[in-house]
Amino acid sequence: MVRQKVRLSDAVKRTGLSIEKKAKELMKNKRKSRAPSRSISSSTTPPPSTTQKKRAKPGVRALQEIRKLQKTTQTLIPRAAFSRLVREIVEQIFGTREYRIRLEALLALQESAEAYLTCLFEDMQFVALHAKRITIMPRDLHCVQRIRKPFEHV
């Protein structure tokens, strides 16, 4: 604003024109000299935002995953891997690969194995919480196995 006043007063002194006329001339020149404004088209993508995703509180994702797995009825261990494990154990016990195992028998074995492991891990978690820890450790497994073991008569 100050720059225009200086220009106007200098121009009036040099040319002898009135201030109003000179102001109109300056405005005309400004309009003519203006570069055409660029319109932002809808096809251009906005620049990537610099904001980061909000971090979840510790344990929230784990609880979400637990709820998701509790809702499902599918097995947690892949069927092919469990089948290979069972066949390997059968081969070790009987020493031959001639045994065939029905699909229903494999699925029943898998269901019972997963149920056993799930209960085992729950008990391990209870032992860890009793020790005022969150993380389960091998000593929790040993404690649970010792508690579950039937008493031997001496």
N, C-alpha and C positions, 0 to 999 in steps of 0.2 A: 504494500500500500504506500509506503514512504517513497519507494522508487518511482511510482507513477506520478506522485505529486511533484517530484523533482523534475521528471520528464515534462510534465505539463507546463510547469512554470518556465523551464528552459525553452520549450517550444513556443510558448506565448511570447517570450521576450524576442526570440529570433524571428518568428514569422509575423508577429503582430495579430494573430488570430485570437478569437475569444476562446476561453477555456472550454466551453461547451462543444464548439466545433472541433477543437483539437482532440477532446475526449472521444467524440464520435469517430474521428479518423483512426485513433489508436485502437478502438474496439474493432473497427473494420479490418485493420491490418492483423490484429490478433486472430480473428476468425479465419482469415485467409491463410495465415501461416501455420495454423494448427495442423498437426499431422492427423490423418484420419484415425479415429478411435478404433481400436481392435475389439471386436465383439468376441466373447468367449462362446465357442460353439459347444453343443452338448456332446459332441463326439470326443472331445478331449477329456482325458482322465484327470481327476484332481491329484495333486501331489500326495504321496503317501503320508499318512498322519504319523507324527512323531510320538504320539501317546502309546504307551505300552499297555498290554493287557493287565488287568488286575490280578495279582497273585492271590491264590486261595490260601486260607489259613491252614496251618499244618494239620493233617489228619482229615480234612474235609473230603479230599479226593478218595482217600482210603475208605471212608464211610460210604461215599457214593458207590464205590465199586462193590463193597460188601452188600449193600441193598440191592444192587443190580443182580449180583450172583445169587442172592437169596430168592429172588423172584423167578429165576429160570429153573427149568427142570432138566436141562441138558447136562451131560457129564462134563467134568472139568478136564479130565485126562483124555487126550486124543485116542480114538478107538484103535488105530493102527499101532501106535506105540504100546498101548496096553496089551494088545494081542501078541506083539513080538515078545514082550516081557513074559507073558504067561507061557508061550511056547518054549521060551528059553528055560524057564523054571521046570516045565514038564520034561524037557530033554535032560536037564541035570539030574532030576529025580529018577526017571525011568531009563535013561541012557539011550533013548531012541527017538526018532522023529516020526514014527509010524502012527502016532495018535492024532486023531482029528477031534476038533473041539467045535461044538455047535455054537452058532451066533448067540442064541438065547443064553447059553451057559456063560459065554464070555461077557455078555451084558450084565448078567446077574453077579458074576465075580467083580466086574468093574463097579457096579453100584455099591456092593458091600465093602469093597476096598476104599472107595471114596468116602463112604459113611464112617468107616473106622478112622481114616486119616483126619477127617473133619473133627470128629470127637476128640481125637488125640491132640490136635492143635488147639482146640478149645480148652482142654484141660491144661495144656502147657501154658496158655495165656493166663489162666487163673493162677497157676503157680507163680508165674512172673509177676502178676499184680500183687500176690500175697507177699512177694519179696520186695515190693515197692519199686518195680521196674516195669517198663513198657515193652522192651525188646525181649523176645524169647531166646533162650540159650540152650546149649546141649544139656546142661545140668538140669533144666526144667524137664526135658525129655526123660532123663534118667530117673528123676523124682516121680514123674507120672507112671513110668513103667514099674517102678518099685512099689508104688501104692496099688496099682492095678493087679500086680502079681498075687495069685492066691497064696494064702499062708501055707507054708510047708510045715508039716507036723514033725516035730523033733523027737 
